[in-house]
Amino acid sequence: MDTKLLDILACPLCKGPLKLTEDKFELICKADGMAFPVRDGIPVMLESEARTLEVDERLDK
């Protein structure tokens, strides 16, 4: 995923920052506790496609 794109992307729910996971398959919003998938290098920024983070993922820094 292009780092310039990551710099301008924001959470569609709270407009907060997103963090790309190490495996580069999800964008994480800690504020909302949501993980948005990245498919074929394209972020899917739909709430209906996102998964809720587990408790240990929310606490992980």
PDB file of N, CA, C and O in Angstrom:
ATOM      1  N   MET A   1       0.835  -1.174   0.000  1.00  0.00           N
ATOM      2  CA  MET A   1       0.000   0.000   0.000  1.00  0.00           C
ATOM      3  C   MET A   1       0.883   1.241   0.000  1.00  0.00           C
ATOM      4  O   MET A   1       1.887   1.304   0.709  1.00  0.00           O
ATOM      5  N   ASP A   2       0.506   2.198  -0.781  1.00  0.00           N
ATOM      6  CA  ASP A   2       1.269   3.436  -0.911  1.00  0.00           C
ATOM      7  C   ASP A   2       1.230   4.221   0.402  1.00  0.00           C
ATOM      8  O   ASP A   2       0.157   4.445   0.963  1.00  0.00           O
ATOM      9  N   THR A   3       2.397   4.635   0.887  1.00  0.00           N
ATOM     10  CA  THR A   3       2.460   5.368   2.151  1.00  0.00           C
ATOM     11  C   THR A   3       1.797   6.738   2.051  1.00  0.00           C
ATOM     12  O   THR A   3       1.273   7.239   3.046  1.00  0.00           O
ATOM     13  N   LYS A   4       1.810   7.348   0.873  1.00  0.00           N
ATOM     14  CA  LYS A   4       1.132   8.641   0.706  1.00  0.00           C
ATOM     15  C   LYS A   4      -0.367   8.482   0.890  1.00  0.00           C
ATOM     16  O   LYS A   4      -1.019   9.351   1.469  1.00  0.00           O
ATOM     17  N   LEU A   5      -0.919   7.377   0.400  1.00  0.00           N
ATOM     18  CA  LEU A   5      -2.342   7.100   0.574  1.00  0.00           C
ATOM     19  C   LEU A   5      -2.659   6.891   2.050  1.00  0.00           C
ATOM     20  O   LEU A   5      -3.668   7.386   2.552  1.00  0.00           O
ATOM     21  N   LEU A   6      -1.808   6.168   2.728  1.00  0.00           N
ATOM     22  CA  LEU A   6      -2.015   5.916   4.153  1.00  0.00           C
ATOM     23  C   LEU A   6      -2.010   7.219   4.949  1.00  0.00           C
ATOM     24  O   LEU A   6      -2.740   7.350   5.932  1.00  0.00           O
ATOM     25  N   ASP A   7      -1.199   8.173   4.530  1.00  0.00           N
ATOM     26  CA  ASP A   7      -1.128   9.465   5.223  1.00  0.00           C
ATOM     27  C   ASP A   7      -2.430  10.254   5.127  1.00  0.00           C
ATOM     28  O   ASP A   7      -2.762  11.005   6.043  1.00  0.00           O
ATOM     29  N   ILE A   8      -3.173  10.095   4.031  1.00  0.00           N
ATOM     30  CA  ILE A   8      -4.398  10.885   3.874  1.00  0.00           C
ATOM     31  C   ILE A   8      -5.671  10.130   4.263  1.00  0.00           C
ATOM     32  O   ILE A   8      -6.734  10.733   4.406  1.00  0.00           O
ATOM     33  N   LEU A   9      -5.560   8.807   4.435  1.00  0.00           N
ATOM     34  CA  LEU A   9      -6.734   8.042   4.833  1.00  0.00           C
ATOM     35  C   LEU A   9      -7.088   8.308   6.288  1.00  0.00           C
ATOM     36  O   LEU A   9      -6.209   8.508   7.127  1.00  0.00           O
ATOM     37  N   ALA A  10      -8.378   8.306   6.576  1.00  0.00           N
ATOM     38  CA  ALA A  10      -8.865   8.469   7.946  1.00  0.00           C
ATOM     39  C   ALA A  10     -10.002   7.493   8.164  1.00  0.00           C
ATOM     40  O   ALA A  10     -10.625   7.030   7.208  1.00  0.00           O
ATOM     41  N   CYS A  11     -10.268   7.188   9.395  1.00  0.00           N
ATOM     42  CA  CYS A  11     -11.366   6.301   9.742  1.00  0.00           C
ATOM     43  C   CYS A  11     -12.673   6.919   9.248  1.00  0.00           C
ATOM     44  O   CYS A  11     -12.931   8.094   9.508  1.00  0.00           O
ATOM     45  N   PRO A  12     -13.492   6.157   8.548  1.00  0.00           N
ATOM     46  CA  PRO A  12     -14.750   6.710   8.046  1.00  0.00           C
ATOM     47  C   PRO A  12     -15.775   6.981   9.152  1.00  0.00           C
ATOM     48  O   PRO A  12     -16.760   7.685   8.930  1.00  0.00           O
ATOM     49  N   LEU A  13     -15.543   6.426  10.331  1.00  0.00           N
ATOM     50  CA  LEU A  13     -16.488   6.622  11.434  1.00  0.00           C
ATOM     51  C   LEU A  13     -16.135   7.842  12.281  1.00  0.00           C
ATOM     52  O   LEU A  13     -16.978   8.710  12.508  1.00  0.00           O
ATOM     53  N   CYS A  14     -14.889   7.905  12.748  1.00  0.00           N
ATOM     54  CA  CYS A  14     -14.509   8.985  13.663  1.00  0.00           C
ATOM     55  C   CYS A  14     -13.551   9.999  13.034  1.00  0.00           C
ATOM     56  O   CYS A  14     -13.226  11.017  13.645  1.00  0.00           O
ATOM     57  N   LYS A  15     -13.105   9.714  11.815  1.00  0.00           N
ATOM     58  CA  LYS A  15     -12.147  10.567  11.094  1.00  0.00           C
ATOM     59  C   LYS A  15     -10.770  10.589  11.746  1.00  0.00           C
ATOM     60  O   LYS A  15      -9.960  11.474  11.473  1.00  0.00           O
ATOM     61  N   GLY A  16     -10.511   9.611  12.608  1.00  0.00           N
ATOM     62  CA  GLY A  16      -9.227   9.501  13.292  1.00  0.00           C
ATOM     63  C   GLY A  16      -8.182   8.791  12.446  1.00  0.00           C
ATOM     64  O   GLY A  16      -8.472   8.338  11.339  1.00  0.00           O
ATOM     65  N   PRO A  17      -6.963   8.697  12.972  1.00  0.00           N
ATOM     66  CA  PRO A  17      -5.863   8.065  12.229  1.00  0.00           C
ATOM     67  C   PRO A  17      -6.030   6.554  12.143  1.00  0.00           C
ATOM     68  O   PRO A  17      -6.661   5.930  12.997  1.00  0.00           O
ATOM     69  N   LEU A  18      -5.456   5.987  11.103  1.00  0.00           N
ATOM     70  CA  LEU A  18      -5.474   4.544  10.886  1.00  0.00           C
ATOM     71  C   LEU A  18      -4.044   4.031  10.890  1.00  0.00           C
ATOM     72  O   LEU A  18      -3.118   4.747  10.511  1.00  0.00           O
ATOM     73  N   LYS A  19      -3.870   2.789  11.319  1.00  0.00           N
ATOM     74  CA  LYS A  19      -2.550   2.172  11.340  1.00  0.00           C
ATOM     75  C   LYS A  19      -2.612   0.886  10.522  1.00  0.00           C
ATOM     76  O   LYS A  19      -3.501   0.056  10.716  1.00  0.00           O
ATOM     77  N   LEU A  20      -1.675   0.734   9.622  1.00  0.00           N
ATOM     78  CA  LEU A  20      -1.586  -0.468   8.802  1.00  0.00           C
ATOM     79  C   LEU A  20      -0.952  -1.578   9.626  1.00  0.00           C
ATOM     80  O   LEU A  20       0.083  -1.369  10.259  1.00  0.00           O
ATOM     81  N   THR A  21      -1.567  -2.762   9.623  1.00  0.00           N
ATOM     82  CA  THR A  21      -1.003  -3.888  10.360  1.00  0.00           C
ATOM     83  C   THR A  21       0.293  -4.343   9.703  1.00  0.00           C
ATOM     84  O   THR A  21       0.555  -4.032   8.541  1.00  0.00           O
ATOM     85  N   GLU A  22       1.101  -5.082  10.456  1.00  0.00           N
ATOM     86  CA  GLU A  22       2.390  -5.553   9.939  1.00  0.00           C
ATOM     87  C   GLU A  22       2.232  -6.430   8.709  1.00  0.00           C
ATOM     88  O   GLU A  22       3.070  -6.398   7.808  1.00  0.00           O
ATOM     89  N   ASP A  23       1.145  -7.225   8.667  1.00  0.00           N
ATOM     90  CA  ASP A  23       0.928  -8.096   7.503  1.00  0.00           C
ATOM     91  C   ASP A  23       0.302  -7.353   6.324  1.00  0.00           C
ATOM     92  O   ASP A  23       0.141  -7.915   5.240  1.00  0.00           O
ATOM     93  N   LYS A  24      -0.049  -6.084   6.545  1.00  0.00           N
ATOM     94  CA  LYS A  24      -0.598  -5.187   5.513  1.00  0.00           C
ATOM     95  C   LYS A  24      -1.959  -5.630   4.956  1.00  0.00           C
ATOM     96  O   LYS A  24      -2.307  -5.323   3.816  1.00  0.00           O
ATOM     97  N   PHE A  25      -2.720  -6.359   5.787  1.00  0.00           N
ATOM     98  CA  PHE A  25      -4.043  -6.824   5.363  1.00  0.00           C
ATOM     99  C   PHE A  25      -5.191  -6.035   5.994  1.00  0.00           C
ATOM    100  O   PHE A  25      -6.348  -6.212   5.616  1.00  0.00           O
ATOM    101  N   GLU A  26      -4.869  -5.158   6.962  1.00  0.00           N
ATOM    102  CA  GLU A  26      -5.929  -4.394   7.625  1.00  0.00           C
ATOM    103  C   GLU A  26      -5.430  -3.010   8.038  1.00  0.00           C
ATOM    104  O   GLU A  26      -4.244  -2.799   8.292  1.00  0.00           O
ATOM    105  N   LEU A  27      -6.380  -2.081   8.094  1.00  0.00           N
ATOM    106  CA  LEU A  27      -6.148  -0.756   8.651  1.00  0.00           C
ATOM    107  C   LEU A  27      -6.911  -0.706   9.970  1.00  0.00           C
ATOM    108  O   LEU A  27      -8.110  -0.982  10.013  1.00  0.00           O
ATOM    109  N   ILE A  28      -6.214  -0.355  11.035  1.00  0.00           N
ATOM    110  CA  ILE A  28      -6.783  -0.390  12.376  1.00  0.00           C
ATOM    111  C   ILE A  28      -7.107   1.015  12.862  1.00  0.00           C
ATOM    112  O   ILE A  28      -6.299   1.935  12.736  1.00  0.00           O
ATOM    113  N   CYS A  29      -8.307   1.163  13.419  1.00  0.00           N
ATOM    114  CA  CYS A  29      -8.691   2.384  14.123  1.00  0.00           C
ATOM    115  C   CYS A  29      -8.853   2.011  15.592  1.00  0.00           C
ATOM    116  O   CYS A  29      -9.818   1.344  15.966  1.00  0.00           O
ATOM    117  N   LYS A  30      -7.916   2.438  16.414  1.00  0.00           N
ATOM    118  CA  LYS A  30      -7.967   2.126  17.847  1.00  0.00           C
ATOM    119  C   LYS A  30      -9.130   2.832  18.536  1.00  0.00           C
ATOM    120  O   LYS A  30      -9.730   2.276  19.456  1.00  0.00           O
ATOM    121  N   ALA A  31      -9.454   4.041  18.109  1.00  0.00           N
ATOM    122  CA  ALA A  31     -10.520   4.812  18.751  1.00  0.00           C
ATOM    123  C   ALA A  31     -11.876   4.105  18.652  1.00  0.00           C
ATOM    124  O   ALA A  31     -12.638   4.074  19.619  1.00  0.00           O
ATOM    125  N   ASP A  32     -12.168   3.543  17.488  1.00  0.00           N
ATOM    126  CA  ASP A  32     -13.446   2.854  17.288  1.00  0.00           C
ATOM    127  C   ASP A  32     -13.343   1.350  17.495  1.00  0.00           C
ATOM    128  O   ASP A  32     -14.360   0.659  17.557  1.00  0.00           O
ATOM    129  N   GLY A  33     -12.116   0.840  17.603  1.00  0.00           N
ATOM    130  CA  GLY A  33     -11.933  -0.596  17.773  1.00  0.00           C
ATOM    131  C   GLY A  33     -12.340  -1.384  16.537  1.00  0.00           C
ATOM    132  O   GLY A  33     -12.928  -2.460  16.642  1.00  0.00           O
ATOM    133  N   MET A  34     -12.022  -0.836  15.353  1.00  0.00           N
ATOM    134  CA  MET A  34     -12.410  -1.472  14.095  1.00  0.00           C
ATOM    135  C   MET A  34     -11.170  -1.755  13.249  1.00  0.00           C
ATOM    136  O   MET A  34     -10.164  -1.051  13.332  1.00  0.00           O
ATOM    137  N   ALA A  35     -11.272  -2.815  12.426  1.00  0.00           N
ATOM    138  CA  ALA A  35     -10.214  -3.179  11.485  1.00  0.00           C
ATOM    139  C   ALA A  35     -10.829  -3.233  10.094  1.00  0.00           C
ATOM    140  O   ALA A  35     -11.724  -4.036   9.831  1.00  0.00           O
ATOM    141  N   PHE A  36     -10.345  -2.380   9.211  1.00  0.00           N
ATOM    142  CA  PHE A  36     -10.845  -2.316   7.836  1.00  0.00           C
ATOM    143  C   PHE A  36      -9.923  -3.132   6.934  1.00  0.00           C
ATOM    144  O   PHE A  36      -8.706  -2.960   6.992  1.00  0.00           O
ATOM    145  N   PRO A  37     -10.471  -4.005   6.112  1.00  0.00           N
ATOM    146  CA  PRO A  37      -9.623  -4.862   5.279  1.00  0.00           C
ATOM    147  C   PRO A  37      -8.949  -4.107   4.140  1.00  0.00           C
ATOM    148  O   PRO A  37      -9.444  -3.084   3.665  1.00  0.00           O
ATOM    149  N   VAL A  38      -7.802  -4.642   3.716  1.00  0.00           N
ATOM    150  CA  VAL A  38      -7.100  -4.155   2.533  1.00  0.00           C
ATOM    151  C   VAL A  38      -7.071  -5.338   1.571  1.00  0.00           C
ATOM    152  O   VAL A  38      -6.445  -6.361   1.850  1.00  0.00           O
ATOM    153  N   ARG A  39      -7.747  -5.192   0.445  1.00  0.00           N
ATOM    154  CA  ARG A  39      -7.844  -6.282  -0.532  1.00  0.00           C
ATOM    155  C   ARG A  39      -7.150  -5.873  -1.827  1.00  0.00           C
ATOM    156  O   ARG A  39      -7.491  -4.858  -2.435  1.00  0.00           O
ATOM    157  N   ASP A  40      -6.186  -6.666  -2.232  1.00  0.00           N
ATOM    158  CA  ASP A  40      -5.406  -6.383  -3.446  1.00  0.00           C
ATOM    159  C   ASP A  40      -4.804  -4.979  -3.411  1.00  0.00           C
ATOM    160  O   ASP A  40      -4.726  -4.302  -4.436  1.00  0.00           O
ATOM    161  N   GLY A  41      -4.377  -4.547  -2.216  1.00  0.00           N
ATOM    162  CA  GLY A  41      -3.758  -3.239  -2.063  1.00  0.00           C
ATOM    163  C   GLY A  41      -4.734  -2.082  -1.979  1.00  0.00           C
ATOM    164  O   GLY A  41      -4.321  -0.923  -1.923  1.00  0.00           O
ATOM    165  N   ILE A  42      -6.034  -2.386  -1.969  1.00  0.00           N
ATOM    166  CA  ILE A  42      -7.063  -1.329  -1.934  1.00  0.00           C
ATOM    167  C   ILE A  42      -7.804  -1.398  -0.596  1.00  0.00           C
ATOM    168  O   ILE A  42      -8.388  -2.429  -0.264  1.00  0.00           O
ATOM    169  N   PRO A  43      -7.781  -0.304   0.174  1.00  0.00           N
ATOM    170  CA  PRO A  43      -8.500  -0.309   1.454  1.00  0.00           C
ATOM    171  C   PRO A  43     -10.010  -0.281   1.240  1.00  0.00           C
ATOM    172  O   PRO A  43     -10.523   0.495   0.434  1.00  0.00           O
ATOM    173  N   VAL A  44     -10.706  -1.135   1.970  1.00  0.00           N
ATOM    174  CA  VAL A  44     -12.168  -1.191   1.913  1.00  0.00           C
ATOM    175  C   VAL A  44     -12.675  -0.464   3.156  1.00  0.00           C
ATOM    176  O   VAL A  44     -12.708  -1.024   4.252  1.00  0.00           O
ATOM    177  N   MET A  45     -13.068   0.788   2.965  1.00  0.00           N
ATOM    178  CA  MET A  45     -13.406   1.656   4.085  1.00  0.00           C
ATOM    179  C   MET A  45     -14.908   1.682   4.368  1.00  0.00           C
ATOM    180  O   MET A  45     -15.485   2.752   4.565  1.00  0.00           O
ATOM    181  N   LEU A  46     -15.525   0.533   4.389  1.00  0.00           N
ATOM    182  CA  LEU A  46     -16.950   0.412   4.671  1.00  0.00           C
ATOM    183  C   LEU A  46     -17.143  -0.204   6.052  1.00  0.00           C
ATOM    184  O   LEU A  46     -16.509  -1.207   6.380  1.00  0.00           O
ATOM    185  N   GLU A  47     -18.005   0.386   6.852  1.00  0.00           N
ATOM    186  CA  GLU A  47     -18.260  -0.142   8.188  1.00  0.00           C
ATOM    187  C   GLU A  47     -18.789  -1.569   8.125  1.00  0.00           C
ATOM    188  O   GLU A  47     -18.486  -2.387   8.994  1.00  0.00           O
ATOM    189  N   SER A  48     -19.575  -1.866   7.102  1.00  0.00           N
ATOM    190  CA  SER A  48     -20.152  -3.208   6.966  1.00  0.00           C
ATOM    191  C   SER A  48     -19.091  -4.270   6.644  1.00  0.00           C
ATOM    192  O   SER A  48     -19.328  -5.458   6.864  1.00  0.00           O
ATOM    193  N   GLU A  49     -17.939  -3.863   6.132  1.00  0.00           N
ATOM    194  CA  GLU A  49     -16.854  -4.796   5.803  1.00  0.00           C
ATOM    195  C   GLU A  49     -15.827  -4.901   6.930  1.00  0.00           C
ATOM    196  O   GLU A  49     -14.993  -5.806   6.924  1.00  0.00           O
ATOM    197  N   ALA A  50     -15.881  -3.996   7.882  1.00  0.00           N
ATOM    198  CA  ALA A  50     -14.902  -3.964   8.974  1.00  0.00           C
ATOM    199  C   ALA A  50     -15.244  -5.012  10.027  1.00  0.00           C
ATOM    200  O   ALA A  50     -16.389  -5.440  10.163  1.00  0.00           O
ATOM    201  N   ARG A  51     -14.217  -5.405  10.760  1.00  0.00           N
ATOM    202  CA  ARG A  51     -14.439  -6.304  11.887  1.00  0.00           C
ATOM    203  C   ARG A  51     -14.110  -5.557  13.175  1.00  0.00           C
ATOM    204  O   ARG A  51     -13.324  -4.609  13.180  1.00  0.00           O
ATOM    205  N   THR A  52     -14.720  -6.001  14.252  1.00  0.00           N
ATOM    206  CA  THR A  52     -14.465  -5.416  15.560  1.00  0.00           C
ATOM    207  C   THR A  52     -13.205  -6.041  16.138  1.00  0.00           C
ATOM    208  O   THR A  52     -13.019  -7.257  16.084  1.00  0.00           O
ATOM    209  N   LEU A  53     -12.349  -5.201  16.688  1.00  0.00           N
ATOM    210  CA  LEU A  53     -11.107  -5.691  17.293  1.00  0.00           C
ATOM    211  C   LEU A  53     -11.411  -6.479  18.559  1.00  0.00           C
ATOM    212  O   LEU A  53     -12.349  -6.171  19.295  1.00  0.00           O
ATOM    213  N   GLU A  54     -10.600  -7.497  18.794  1.00  0.00           N
ATOM    214  CA  GLU A  54     -10.676  -8.252  20.043  1.00  0.00           C
ATOM    215  C   GLU A  54     -10.094  -7.397  21.165  1.00  0.00           C
ATOM    216  O   GLU A  54      -9.384  -6.426  20.902  1.00  0.00           O
ATOM    217  N   VAL A  55     -10.387  -7.749  22.398  1.00  0.00           N
ATOM    218  CA  VAL A  55      -9.926  -6.972  23.549  1.00  0.00           C
ATOM    219  C   VAL A  55      -8.406  -6.858  23.562  1.00  0.00           C
ATOM    220  O   VAL A  55      -7.875  -5.771  23.789  1.00  0.00           O
ATOM    221  N   ASP A  56      -7.703  -7.950  23.325  1.00  0.00           N
ATOM    222  CA  ASP A  56      -6.235  -7.892  23.351  1.00  0.00           C
ATOM    223  C   ASP A  56      -5.671  -7.041  22.218  1.00  0.00           C
ATOM    224  O   ASP A  56      -4.602  -6.452  22.374  1.00  0.00           O
ATOM    225  N   GLU A  57      -6.363  -6.962  21.078  1.00  0.00           N
ATOM    226  CA  GLU A  57      -5.931  -6.103  19.977  1.00  0.00           C
ATOM    227  C   GLU A  57      -6.123  -4.630  20.326  1.00  0.00           C
ATOM    228  O   GLU A  57      -5.319  -3.786  19.930  1.00  0.00           O
ATOM    229  N   ARG A  58      -7.168  -4.327  21.052  1.00  0.00           N
ATOM    230  CA  ARG A  58      -7.420  -2.938  21.453  1.00  0.00           C
ATOM    231  C   ARG A  58      -6.375  -2.448  22.440  1.00  0.00           C
ATOM    232  O   ARG A  58      -5.995  -1.277  22.420  1.00  0.00           O
ATOM    233  N   LEU A  59      -5.911  -3.338  23.302  1.00  0.00           N
ATOM    234  CA  LEU A  59      -4.941  -2.966  24.320  1.00  0.00           C
ATOM    235  C   LEU A  59      -3.522  -2.957  23.789  1.00  0.00           C
ATOM    236  O   LEU A  59      -2.656  -2.285  24.349  1.00  0.00           O
ATOM    237  N   ASP A  60      -3.268  -3.704  22.702  1.00  0.00           N
ATOM    238  CA  ASP A  60      -1.948  -3.772  22.105  1.00  0.00           C
ATOM    239  C   ASP A  60      -1.562  -2.422  21.524  1.00  0.00           C
ATOM    240  O   ASP A  60      -2.378  -1.765  20.879  1.00  0.00           O
ATOM    241  N   LYS A  61      -0.323  -2.007  21.750  1.00  0.00           N
ATOM    242  CA  LYS A  61       0.095  -0.698  21.252  1.00  0.00           C
ATOM    243  C   LYS A  61       0.967  -0.842  20.114  1.00  0.00           C
ATOM    244  O   LYS A  61       1.423   0.155  19.556  1.00  0.00           O
TER     245      LYS A  61
END
